[in-house]
């Protein structure tokens, strides 16, 4: 009897202890979210749709990162689907994801002058909401209300996605001066028909005056890495010099020096 009772008591004690720790963690997360939402002078950095989407949204998309004391605290992403906006808010504490609020916000329908039903893309309501509490990269609690839209599959991989978006935003934020210097149109001096254009963190290549491809970029330790989405190939260049007029890169694969002149 005693041999059976002891394991049961032990299991109960472990469950009580875990519940207490979990409750304290949830309280801490709620307090941290409240603090983050209370920031009023955050520095806002934006990713253009081309920077965080693999395909364009039906009705626009935006992603903003909010920095306080040079650390990312919140990401707000809105993607316009055919019938609704999908709004996701990610909260970070000490560079770790702690909370996610995910919403399906359908557009209201209005009647046009011809009597046809149309969507009012500027007015939405919350039809479905899920709240996710994250600790050490794992979801410890989930709350939902409402019903997901039939034509929108609810997201689940929030930790992986948030990590990716944080990396993109941090790269843009901590290298903001270099990215700012790169913006614009640069003519390849060895060929007057070849040029590149930097727009945000996107690089556009033009050969013989015609568009060739679009590459995403990141800067780390003075090295510019470029890659085509959905392609395993990467291109890396040492940023030798970037001024108001001249951009000099060294191709780390071919060791070729590439010089560009600013024209726009």
C-alpha positions in Angstrom: 0.0 0.0 0.0 2.8 2.4 1.0 4.7 1.5 -2.2 1.6 2.5 -4.3 0.9 5.7 -2.3 4.4 7.2 -2.5 4.5 7.5 -6.3 1.0 9.0 -6.3 2.0 11.6 -3.7 5.2 12.4 -5.7 3.2 12.9 -8.9 0.8 15.3 -7.2 3.6 17.3 -5.6 5.3 17.6 -9.0 2.0 18.8 -10.7 1.4 21.3 -8.0 4.9 22.7 -8.3 4.7 22.9 -12.1 1.3 24.6 -11.9 2.8 27.2 -9.5 5.8 27.9 -11.8 3.5 28.0 -14.8 1.2 30.5 -13.1 4.1 32.7 -12.1 5.5 32.6 -15.7 2.1 33.6 -17.1 1.9 36.5 -14.7 5.3 37.7 -15.6 4.5 37.5 -19.3 1.3 39.5 -18.9 3.3 42.1 -16.9 6.0 42.3 -19.6 3.4 42.7 -22.4 1.7 45.5 -20.4 5.1 47.3 -20.1 5.9 46.9 -23.8 2.4 48.2 -24.8 3.1 51.2 -22.5 6.1 52.4 -24.5 5.3 55.6 -26.2 8.6 56.6 -27.9 9.7 53.4 -29.6 11.8 53.6 -32.7 9.9 52.0 -35.6 11.6 50.1 -38.4 9.6 48.8 -41.3 10.0 45.8 -43.7 8.5 46.3 -47.1 6.2 43.5 -48.4 9.0 42.3 -50.7 11.2 41.9 -47.7 9.0 39.5 -45.7 6.6 38.0 -48.2 7.4 35.3 -50.8 4.3 36.4 -52.8 2.2 39.6 -52.8 -0.9 39.8 -50.6 -4.4 40.4 -52.0 -4.9 43.7 -50.3 -1.5 44.9 -49.1 0.8 44.0 -46.3 3.0 45.7 -43.7 5.4 44.7 -40.9 6.7 47.1 -38.3 9.3 46.4 -35.6 9.3 48.5 -32.4 12.6 49.1 -30.7 13.2 50.5 -27.2 16.7 51.0 -25.8 18.0 49.5 -29.1 16.3 46.1 -28.6 13.3 44.8 -30.5 10.2 44.7 -28.2 7.3 44.1 -30.6 6.5 43.2 -34.2 3.1 44.1 -35.7 2.3 42.4 -39.0 -0.8 42.9 -41.1 -1.5 40.9 -44.3 -4.6 41.6 -46.4 -6.3 38.4 -47.7 -9.2 38.3 -50.1 -11.9 38.6 -47.4 -10.0 39.7 -44.3 -6.9 41.2 -42.7 -4.7 38.8 -40.7 -3.2 40.8 -37.8 -0.4 39.3 -35.7 1.5 40.9 -32.8 4.7 39.4 -31.5 6.1 40.5 -28.1 9.8 40.0 -27.1 11.5 40.3 -23.8 15.3 40.0 -23.5 15.3 39.1 -27.3 13.0 36.1 -26.7 9.5 35.7 -28.0 7.1 35.6 -25.0 3.6 36.3 -26.4 1.6 36.3 -29.7 -1.8 37.7 -30.5 -3.2 36.3 -33.8 -6.4 37.7 -35.3 -8.7 37.1 -38.3 -10.4 40.4 -39.0 -13.0 40.1 -41.9 -13.9 43.1 -43.9 -17.4 44.5 -43.6 -19.6 44.3 -46.6 -21.2 47.4 -48.1 -23.6 48.0 -51.0 -22.3 49.8 -54.0 -24.3 52.3 -56.1 -25.2 49.5 -58.6 -26.6 47.4 -55.7 -23.6 45.0 -55.7 -22.2 43.8 -52.4 -18.5 44.9 -52.0 -16.0 44.7 -49.2 -15.0 47.8 -47.2 -11.3 47.2 -46.8 -10.9 50.0 -44.3 -13.3 48.5 -41.7 -12.8 45.2 -40.0 -13.9 43.3 -36.9 -12.3 40.4 -34.9 -13.9 37.1 -35.8 -11.2 34.9 -34.4 -8.4 35.5 -31.9 -5.8 33.2 -30.4 -3.3 34.2 -27.7 -0.1 32.2 -27.2 2.2 32.3 -24.2 5.8 31.3 -25.0 8.5 30.4 -22.5 12.0 29.3 -23.6 10.8 28.8 -27.2 7.8 26.6 -26.2 4.1 27.4 -26.0 2.9 27.0 -22.4 -0.6 28.2 -22.8 -3.1 29.1 -25.6 -6.4 30.9 -25.4 -8.9 31.2 -28.3 -12.1 33.0 -29.0 -14.4 33.1 -32.0 -14.1 30.9 -35.1 -11.4 30.9 -37.8 -12.4 32.0 -41.2 -13.1 29.1 -43.6 -10.8 30.4 -46.3 -7.8 31.2 -44.0 -5.8 28.5 -42.4 -4.7 29.5 -38.9 -1.0 29.8 -38.3 0.8 27.8 -35.8 4.6 28.1 -36.3 4.9 31.4 -34.5 8.3 30.9 -32.8 10.0 30.0 -36.1 8.4 32.8 -38.0 9.1 35.4 -35.2 12.8 34.3 -35.1 13.1 34.9 -38.9 11.4 38.3 -38.8 13.4 39.4 -35.8 16.6 38.5 -37.7 15.5 40.6 -40.7 14.5 43.6 -38.6 17.6 43.4 -36.4 19.8 43.2 -39.5 18.2 46.3 -40.9 18.2 48.2 -37.6 21.8 47.5 -36.5 23.1 48.2 -40.1 20.8 51.2 -40.7 23.6 53.6 -41.6 25.1 51.3 -44.2 21.7 50.4 -45.7 20.9 54.1 -45.9 24.1 54.7 -47.8 23.4 51.9 -50.2 19.9 53.2 -51.2 19.4 54.2 -54.8 20.7 53.4 -58.3 24.4 52.4 -58.9 25.9 52.2 -62.3 28.6 49.5 -62.9 31.6 51.6 -64.1 32.9 48.8 -66.3 29.6 48.6 -68.3 27.3 51.6 -68.7 24.4 49.2 -69.4 24.6 47.3 -66.1 23.4 48.7 -62.8 22.0 47.8 -59.4 19.2 49.4 -57.3 19.0 49.1 -53.5 15.5 49.6 -52.1 15.3 48.9 -48.4 17.0 45.5 -48.0 16.2 44.4 -51.5 18.7 44.5 -54.4 17.6 44.6 -58.0 20.0 43.7 -60.8 19.8 45.1 -64.3 22.0 43.7 -67.1 22.1 45.5 -70.5 19.5 47.9 -69.2 17.0 45.1 -68.5 15.7 43.7 -65.2 17.5 40.4 -64.3 16.5 39.4 -60.8 15.6 40.5 -57.3 17.7 39.5 -54.3 17.2 39.8 -50.6 20.2 41.0 -48.6 21.7 41.1 -45.2 24.9 42.8 -43.8 27.1 41.2 -41.2 30.6 42.3 -40.2 31.0 44.4 -43.4 29.9 41.6 -45.7 26.9 42.0 -48.0 25.1 38.6 -48.5 22.6 38.4 -51.4 20.3 35.6 -52.3 17.3 34.9 -54.5 14.2 33.7 -52.6 13.5 30.0 -53.1 17.1 29.5 -54.4 20.0 28.0 -52.5 22.6 30.1 -54.2 24.1 33.0 -52.2 26.4 35.8 -53.3 28.8 37.5 -50.8 30.6 40.8 -51.2 33.0 42.6 -48.9 31.9 46.3 -48.6 35.2 48.0 -49.3 33.8 51.5 -49.6 30.4 53.2 -49.8 30.2 57.0 -50.1 27.7 59.4 -51.6 29.2 58.8 -55.0 31.1 55.5 -55.1 30.3 51.9 -54.0 33.2 49.4 -54.1 32.6 45.7 -53.5 34.9 42.7 -53.6 33.3 39.4 -54.7 34.4 36.9 -52.0 34.1 34.0 -54.5 35.9 35.4 -57.6 37.9 38.0 -55.7 36.9 40.6 -58.4 36.6 44.2 -57.4 33.4 45.8 -58.5 33.0 49.6 -58.6 29.7 51.4 -59.0 28.9 55.1 -59.4 25.8 56.6 -57.8 23.5 58.0 -60.4 20.2 58.4 -58.6 
